[in-house]
């Protein structure tokens, strides 16, 4: 195990990915379902909560100082997750297939094992990392607002 792998604790990221994407397996299949699919059924609020919980993996990636391109890919996975959640019914099925948390965990683990610990982060890295962490959270909030608005329009 590399020096970097010893210094970066990814246990919480592993747990979040498992709980969010693969908590239980559908009987008779190899398909896993997680909390992300369940809370995604709650219009609006579920997507925002899912984005916030998924931010744990991105936070660990920032702590591990993975390259900015990897952080951007992780952010894109989370934005796609939030956008898929906007499509009623079908979006939740697509969300199960997309598995943003599992993808982001694999990206994090690959980078942690591949490179030795880098220099301390530059101010530009910190600013970019914060921006990339906020974008998925804002997308989740936007999805929440849009979902609540849609439900309100259907009710009234």
C-alpha positions in Angstrom: 0.0 0.0 0.0 1.4 3.4 -0.9 2.1 6.2 1.6 -0.8 8.1 0.2 -3.3 5.2 0.6 -2.3 5.0 4.3 -2.9 8.7 4.9 -6.3 8.9 3.2 -9.1 7.2 5.1 -11.8 6.2 2.6 -13.8 4.0 4.9 -16.7 6.5 5.1 -16.7 6.9 1.3 -16.9 3.1 1.0 -19.9 3.0 3.4 -21.7 5.9 1.7 -21.3 4.3 -1.8 -22.6 1.0 -0.5 -25.5 2.4 1.4 -26.5 4.8 -1.4 -26.1 2.4 -4.3 -26.0 -1.2 -3.2 -27.6 -1.6 0.3 -29.7 -4.6 -0.8 -29.7 -6.9 -3.8 -33.0 -7.5 -5.6 -33.8 -11.2 -5.1 -33.1 -13.3 -8.1 -30.9 -10.6 -9.7 -27.5 -9.1 -9.3 -29.0 -5.6 -9.2 -28.3 -3.6 -6.0 -30.6 -0.9 -4.6 -29.6 1.7 -2.2 -30.8 4.7 -0.3 -30.3 6.9 -3.3 -33.1 5.2 -5.2 -35.4 5.2 -2.2 -35.0 8.8 -1.2 -35.1 9.8 -4.9 -38.8 8.8 -4.8 -39.5 11.8 -2.6 -40.0 14.7 -5.1 -37.4 17.4 -4.8 -36.1 16.8 -1.3 -34.8 13.3 -2.0 -32.5 14.5 -4.8 -31.1 17.3 -2.6 -30.5 14.9 0.3 -28.9 12.4 -2.1 -26.5 15.0 -3.4 -25.5 16.1 0.1 -24.8 12.5 1.1 -22.8 11.9 -2.1 -20.7 14.9 -1.3 -18.8 12.8 1.3 -17.0 10.9 -1.4 -16.1 14.1 -3.2 -14.9 15.5 0.1 -12.6 12.6 0.6 -11.3 13.0 -3.0 -10.4 16.6 -2.2 -8.7 15.6 1.0 -6.7 13.0 -1.1 -5.9 15.8 -3.6 -7.0 13.9 -6.6 -6.4 15.7 -9.9 -8.9 18.4 -10.9 -10.0 16.4 -13.9 -11.0 13.5 -11.6 -12.9 15.9 -9.4 -14.7 17.3 -12.4 -15.7 13.8 -13.5 -17.0 13.1 -10.0 -19.0 16.3 -10.1 -20.4 15.4 -13.5 -21.5 12.0 -12.1 -23.4 13.8 -9.3 -25.0 16.3 -11.6 -26.1 13.5 -13.9 -27.5 11.8 -10.8 -29.5 14.9 -9.9 -30.7 15.4 -13.4 -31.9 11.8 -13.8 -33.8 12.2 -10.6 -35.9 15.0 -12.2 -37.6 12.5 -14.6 -40.6 11.1 -12.6 -40.5 7.3 -12.3 -38.2 6.5 -15.2 -35.5 8.8 -13.7 -35.4 6.7 -10.5 -34.8 3.5 -12.6 -32.1 5.3 -14.6 -30.6 6.5 -11.3 -30.3 2.9 -10.1 -28.4 2.1 -13.3 -26.2 5.2 -13.2 -24.7 4.5 -9.7 -22.9 7.8 -9.3 -21.6 7.0 -5.8 -20.1 3.7 -6.9 -18.5 5.4 -9.9 -17.1 8.2 -7.7 -15.7 5.7 -5.2 -13.9 3.8 -7.9 -12.4 7.0 -9.3 -11.2 8.0 -5.8 -9.7 4.5 -5.0 -7.9 4.4 -8.4 -6.3 7.8 -7.8 -5.4 7.0 -4.2 -3.6 3.8 -5.3 -2.0 5.3 -8.4 -0.1 8.3 -7.2 2.1 9.1 -4.2 1.0 11.9 -1.9 1.1 15.2 -3.8 2.4 18.5 -2.6 0.0 20.6 -0.4 -2.9 22.0 -2.4 -2.5 25.3 -4.1 -5.0 28.1 -3.6 -6.3 27.4 -7.2 -6.8 23.7 -6.4 -8.8 24.6 -3.2 -10.9 27.1 -5.1 -11.6 24.7 -7.9 -12.3 21.9 -5.6 -14.8 24.0 -3.6 -16.5 25.0 -6.8 -16.7 21.4 -8.0 -18.2 20.3 -4.7 -20.8 23.1 -4.7 -22.0 22.5 -8.3 -23.5 19.0 -7.6 -25.0 20.3 -4.3 -26.6 23.2 -6.2 -27.8 20.9 -8.9 -29.5 18.8 -6.1 -31.1 21.9 -4.6 -32.3 23.0 -8.1 -33.7 19.5 -8.6 -35.4 19.7 -5.3 -37.0 23.1 -6.0 -38.1 21.9 -9.5 -39.6 18.7 -8.0 -41.5 20.6 -5.4 -42.7 23.1 -8.0 -43.9 20.2 -10.2 -45.7 18.5 -7.3 -47.3 21.9 -6.4 -48.4 22.4 -10.0 -50.0 18.9 -10.1 -51.8 19.5 -6.8 -53.2 23.0 -7.6 
